[in-house]
Amino acid sequence: MILDTNAISAWCDGDAALLAVLPADRPLFLPAIVLGEYRFGIKVARDRKIRETWLGEVESAVPSTACLT
């Protein structure tokens, strides 16, 4: 399943509705553009350090995909 920026934000926030629909039997993928957009957005977040740490852990565990045209 390919996650978008809203899904990553909800995941980081521990959104139960999102977590309930993430498939346990299929891999997750993070598009490179989504990672960049999320990283840009958290630069001004109050909890920036927490979100950066969380994102680093997710990036280590979930493969990213390139955006090809």
C-alpha positions, 0 to 999 in steps of 0.5 A, spaced: 500 500 500 502 506 498 501 512 503 500 519 502 502 525 506 496 525 510 496 518 512 503 519 514 501 524 519 495 520 521 500 514 522 505 519 526 499 521 530 497 514 532 490 515 528 486 509 530 482 509 524 488 509 519 491 504 523 485 500 523 485 500 515 493 499 514 493 491 511 497 487 516 498 482 510 501 487 505 507 491 504 507 499 505 511 504 501 513 511 502 513 515 495 520 519 495 515 526 494 511 524 500 517 523 504 520 530 502 513 533 503 512 531 510 519 532 512 518 540 509 512 540 513 515 538 520 520 543 520 516 548 523 512 543 528 512 544 535 514 537 536 519 537 530 524 532 534 519 527 536 516 527 529 523 527 526 525 521 530 519 517 528 520 518 521 527 516 521 524 509 524 519 509 519 524 510 513 528 504 516 523 500 516 518 501 510 521 502 503 521 508 499 519 509 492 521 513 486 517 518 482 518 517 475 514 520 470 
